[in-house]
Amino acid sequence: MMKNTVPPSAASFKTTETPKSGRQLGLENLALGKIIHLRDGNVTLYKRPRSKQWQMRYRLYDKKWHRVTTGYEDLAYAKKRAGEIYDRARFMEELGIPIANKKFKSVALILVQELRKDLDQGTGKKVYVDYLAVLERYLIPFFGNHDITKIDHKLTADYESWRNHKMNKKPMTSTLLTHSVAFNRVFDLAVNKGWLSHRHIVPKLNTKGEKGKARPAFSRQEIDFLLGFMKTWAEGGKNKRAHDGRVLLRDYIEILLATGMRHGTESLNIKWCHIEWHTDKQNKYLRIWVDGKTGGRWLIAKHEAIVVLERIKNRFPDLAQYSLDEVIASKPNDYLWRYPNGQRPYDMVSTFKWLMKETGLLFDHTGNRRSMYSFRHTYATLALVERGMDIHLLAKQMGNSAAMIERHYSKLTPTMAADKLA
């Protein structure tokens, strides 16, 4: 027989009298006949102070206590209802189905908190920003009040129609993939928290949309103009924060052009300890370890990157007193991309857009809008056209497959072999 005590929650209700302990309330309820034990003590019926309805708590094989109201004042009806609730809970437990239902919104908001925390700590990926936008603008407003266990294929089809109408266009495949991943992450979190069975079939969102256009690269003439423009531009800024942002973006763009690394997680998370000198046949090269979309890899930076690292080093008094060789050899754990006060940039996209508008380079000659990823495509284009780099070597440097490089840059093949074709 279980000890005659009232659940802790029963003692937490406010009264105008002096608060009483759970033991005191338990003794009073016992004296009033307000505690009933059923099913070998695994079910307890009790009444809260100033409540006429019978409440129940029950224990399953997991040894956890679950609390719910029976909804009845009559003891006979309350006993019957308690038995039904307990039997259903036992059945669901055996099938691996969670007892309590969760609204989509409550799970999604926890995911939002986790993504923001990772971004604030610098451990989150650039794509987390896109997931947050999808969750807050689309998924939570539509699915928010639905039980996560009751979201089915019909509801997801309604969502896709609602979303497309809200966006006023047919989404690109890349956009649909972002929506799908964010949607699935909510269900994955629910499973991990025990709010959803791993056996639950999660409906799929459609990922077939309009094919995206390749991000336009810069021409050699445009890059030369941009590099010259940034020398003066980086000295300006309406305030210190804006000035620091310009200085940082200039260095960031030059490193992207010197390495071909991906903008975002792969580049923003670089630390000084990820940089080292590599010697091959008595030649000294700068190499950088990056870790992102396709895993970790070493890449070789162009010699122009050395000047950029010198500028970055000299902005920090604790590093400026040493030579670049000494800093690289000591392997500091500091992030490369920091403001003088030590804070890391949340994003550089807005500063990049202003730079593109001021230079008139935001759009290419066909009207396609450029982005930070355009520098990666510029690196690949110039490597193939100007330097005649082997496709397999370029693929290794950029962390792509040779087939992908060939597929995206096949139009450059005749240019690359012009000397052989003429």
Residue pairs with C-beta under 8 A, 6 or more apart in sequence:
1 37
1 41
2 37
2 41
2 44
4 26
4 30
4 35
5 22
5 23
5 26
6 22
6 25
6 26
6 29
6 35
6 46
7 44
7 46
7 57
7 65
7 67
8 22
9 67
10 22
10 25
10 29
10 46
10 48
10 49
10 55
11 20
11 21
11 22
11 25
13 48
13 49
13 50
15 49
15 50
20 28
25 49
26 35
29 35
29 46
29 47
34 46
34 47
35 44
35 45
35 46
36 44
36 45
36 46
36 54
36 75
36 79
37 43
37 44
37 45
38 44
38 45
38 79
38 82
38 83
38 86
39 58
39 83
39 86
42 58
42 59
42 60
42 86
43 56
43 57
43 58
43 59
43 82
43 83
43 86
44 56
44 57
44 58
45 54
45 55
45 56
45 70
45 75
45 78
45 79
45 82
46 54
46 55
46 56
46 57
47 53
47 54
47 55
48 55
52 73
53 69
53 70
53 71
53 72
53 73
53 78
54 69
54 70
54 72
54 73
54 75
54 78
54 82
55 67
55 68
55 69
55 70
56 67
56 68
56 69
56 70
56 78
56 82
56 85
57 65
57 66
57 67
57 68
58 65
58 66
58 82
58 85
58 86
58 89
59 65
59 66
60 66
60 89
60 90
60 93
60 99
61 93
62 93
66 89
66 99
66 100
68 85
70 77
70 78
70 81
70 82
70 85
71 81
72 78
72 81
89 99
92 98
92 99
93 99
95 197
95 199
96 197
96 198
96 199
97 197
97 199
97 200
98 149
98 194
98 195
98 196
98 197
100 195
101 147
101 148
101 149
101 150
101 195
102 147
102 148
102 190
102 195
102 196
103 144
103 145
103 146
103 147
103 148
104 139
104 140
104 143
104 144
104 145
104 146
104 147
104 148
104 151
104 186
105 140
105 143
105 144
105 145
107 148
107 186
107 189
107 190
107 193
107 195
108 135
108 139
108 140
108 143
108 144
108 186
109 140
110 189
110 193
111 135
111 185
111 186
111 189
112 132
112 135
112 136
114 189
115 124
115 128
115 131
115 132
116 132
117 124
118 124
118 125
118 128
119 128
119 129
119 346
122 269
122 335
122 344
125 264
125 265
125 292
126 263
126 264
126 265
126 268
127 178
127 264
127 265
129 347
130 178
130 182
131 178
131 181
131 182
131 185
134 178
134 179
134 182
135 182
135 186
138 159
138 163
138 166
138 179
139 179
139 182
139 183
139 186
142 159
142 162
142 163
143 151
143 155
143 159
146 155
148 186
148 187
148 190
148 195
148 196
149 196
149 200
151 203
152 203
153 203
155 203
156 203
156 204
156 205
159 205
160 205
160 206
163 171
163 179
164 170
164 171
170 209
170 210
171 179
171 209
171 210
172 209
172 210
172 211
172 212
173 207
173 208
173 209
173 210
173 211
173 212
174 209
174 212
175 209
176 205
176 206
176 207
176 208
176 209
177 207
179 205
180 204
180 205
180 206
180 207
183 205
184 202
187 196
187 200
187 202
190 196
191 197
191 198
191 200
213 368
214 377
214 408
215 368
215 370
215 371
215 373
215 374
215 377
216 364
216 366
216 368
216 369
216 370
216 374
216 377
217 374
217 377
217 378
217 380
217 381
218 226
218 361
218 370
218 374
218 375
218 378
220 382
220 386
222 361
223 257
223 378
223 382
225 359
225 361
226 253
226 359
226 361
227 254
229 358
229 359
230 249
230 250
230 253
230 355
231 250
233 246
233 250
233 355
233 358
234 246
234 247
234 249
234 250
235 243
235 246
236 243
236 246
237 243
237 244
237 245
237 246
244 339
244 340
245 345
245 348
245 351
246 351
246 355
247 315
248 337
248 339
248 345
248 348
249 348
249 351
249 352
249 355
251 308
251 311
251 312
252 267
252 337
252 348
253 352
253 375
254 304
254 305
254 308
255 261
255 267
255 301
255 305
255 308
256 263
256 267
256 372
256 375
256 376
256 379
257 302
257 304
257 375
257 378
257 379
258 301
258 302
258 304
258 305
258 308
258 379
259 288
259 299
259 300
259 301
259 302
259 305
259 379
260 299
260 376
260 379
260 380
260 383
260 394
260 397
260 398
261 267
261 288
261 290
261 292
261 299
261 376
261 398
262 290
262 292
262 293
262 373
262 376
262 399
263 372
263 373
263 375
263 376
264 292
264 372
265 291
265 292
265 293
266 290
266 291
266 292
266 293
266 399
267 290
267 292
267 337
268 337
268 344
268 345
269 291
269 292
269 335
270 288
270 290
270 335
270 336
270 337
271 332
271 333
271 334
271 335
271 336
272 327
272 328
272 331
272 332
272 333
272 334
272 336
273 331
273 332
273 333
274 288
274 289
274 290
275 286
275 287
275 288
275 289
275 309
275 328
275 336
276 286
276 287
276 289
276 328
276 331
277 284
277 285
277 286
277 287
277 325
277 328
278 284
278 285
278 286
278 287
278 298
278 300
279 285
285 300
285 301
286 300
286 301
286 303
286 305
286 306
286 309
287 298
287 299
287 300
287 301
288 298
288 299
288 301
289 296
289 297
289 298
290 296
290 297
290 299
290 399
291 297
292 399
293 399
294 399
294 400
295 399
297 396
297 399
299 397
299 398
299 399
300 397
306 324
309 324
310 324
312 336
313 319
313 320
313 322
313 324
313 327
314 320
315 340
316 334
316 338
316 340
319 327
319 332
319 334
322 330
335 344
337 344
337 345
338 344
338 345
339 345
348 372
349 371
349 372
352 371
352 372
353 362
356 362
356 370
361 370
362 369
362 370
363 369
363 370
364 370
376 398
379 398
380 394
380 398
380 405
380 408
380 409
381 409
381 412
383 389
383 394
383 397
384 391
384 394
384 409
384 412
384 416
385 412
385 415
385 416
388 416
391 402
391 405
391 406
391 409
392 402
394 405
395 401
395 402
395 404
395 405
398 405
414 421
